[in-house]
Protein backbone atom coordinates (compact mmCIF):
# COMPACT_ATOMS: atom_id res chain seq x y z
CA UNK A 1 0.00 0.00 0.00
CA UNK A 2 2.55 2.59 1.12
CA UNK A 3 5.58 0.52 0.17
CA UNK A 4 5.47 2.05 -3.31
CA UNK A 5 7.18 5.07 -1.72
CA UNK A 6 10.47 3.24 -1.23
CA UNK A 7 9.92 0.63 -3.91
CA UNK A 8 10.50 -3.04 -3.13
CA UNK A 9 13.52 -2.98 -0.83
CA UNK A 10 12.93 0.19 1.16
CA UNK A 11 9.57 -0.96 2.49
CA UNK A 12 11.42 -3.30 4.88
CA UNK A 13 13.46 -0.45 6.34
CA UNK A 14 10.41 1.79 6.52
CA UNK A 15 8.49 -0.91 8.39
CA UNK A 16 11.25 -1.27 10.97
CA UNK A 17 11.42 2.52 11.43
CA UNK A 18 7.63 2.80 11.68
CA UNK A 19 7.63 0.09 14.35
CA UNK A 20 10.19 1.99 16.42
CA UNK A 21 8.37 5.30 15.95
CA UNK A 22 5.04 3.74 16.90
CA UNK A 23 6.54 2.11 20.00
CA UNK A 24 8.02 5.38 21.32
C-alpha positions in Angstrom: 0.0 0.0 0.0 2.6 2.6 1.1 5.6 0.5 0.2 5.5 2.0 -3.3 7.2 5.1 -1.7 10.5 3.2 -1.2 9.9 0.6 -3.9 10.5 -3.0 -3.1 13.5 -3.0 -0.8 12.9 0.2 1.2 9.6 -1.0 2.5 11.4 -3.3 4.9 13.5 -0.5 6.3 10.4 1.8 6.5 8.5 -0.9 8.4 11.2 -1.3 11.0 11.4 2.5 11.4 7.6 2.8 11.7 7.6 0.1 14.3 10.2 2.0 16.4 8.4 5.3 16.0 5.0 3.7 16.9 6.5 2.1 20.0 8.0 5.4 21.3 
